[in-house]
Amino acid sequence: MPSRQRIICITEFASTLWAIWKQRNSWVFRGKQPQPKDAINEAEQAHQIFTRWSTIAGSKSGNSDPTMVNWTLPEQGALKINLDAAWSSSRMEGSAAVLCRNSQGYLTDGFAGKIRAPSAHLAETLTLRSALQWINERRKVQLSSKSELIAATPKVILTSDCKAAVSHVFGMENVPWAARSVVEDCRWLLAQLDNVHLIYEPRSTNRAADWVAKTHIAGALTPNWVYFMS
């Protein structure tokens, strides 16, 4: 089977298993009856998103961008969350940045914080976990109109420019030992979150999150940066 066709088959199979797993978790943890049609629709949607943006088979680099692609709006009523990490090899620590924008392109929420990481890749994976935890908390505790927006939205697109982190979560590559527990946390969180879709997008789409992460690690990010960027 050609390599490209094999990747498509694997992602379709993985997307189906993932949708079934999420339906199972909804039944076990929330008492929601499984809906086969919803599982099929979610699997098809996840497969389309993943095959559209992932170029894992064609590149050995974790973050290479063969073409310049700009950030695009999510569909009407959806939210798009970009995440990125900046890492310092001398300090063995990094900064995580998460930006949430609506379908009009306005920044509605976000956060930045320090993370301890022995590598840039682990910093990206830790940032992904932080983003999933943040979405989960926003959905649990509606402390403001912004958190209510995340809780009520029909769809959240979570994007990372780190191919390795995304492919590890979807089981497309072997996970390094140092990142295994973090990846497992990401898989579990993603399975609990209804209508949250994780995808890879090129670095050129992630300039805002990249700037926030780099500014934060340099100690130059104002505490109310979300307000000023809105």
Sequence and secondary structure as in RCSB ss.txt:
>XXXX:A:sequence
MPSRQRIICITEFASTLWAIWKQRNSWVFRGKQPQPKDAINEAEQAHQIFTRWSTIAGSKSGNSDPTMVNWTLPE
QGALKINLDAAWSSSRMEGSAAVLCRNSQGYLTDGFAGKIRAPSAHLAETLTLRSALQWINERRKVQLSSKSELI
AATPKVILTSDCKAAVSHVFGMENVPWAARSVVEDCRWLLAQLDNVHLIYEPRSTNRAADWVAKTHIAGALTPNW
VYFMS
>XXXX:A:secstr
  HHHHHHHHHHHHHHHHHHHHHHHHHHHH     HHHHHHHHHHHHHHHHHH  GGG  SSS  SS        
TT EEEEEEEEEETTTTEEEEEEEEE TT  EEEEEEEEEE SSHHHHHHHHHHHHHHHHHHHHH   SHHHHHH
HH S EEEEES HHHHHHHTTSS   GGGHHHHHHHHHHHHHSTTEEEEE  GGG HHHHHHHHHHHTT   TTH
HHHH 
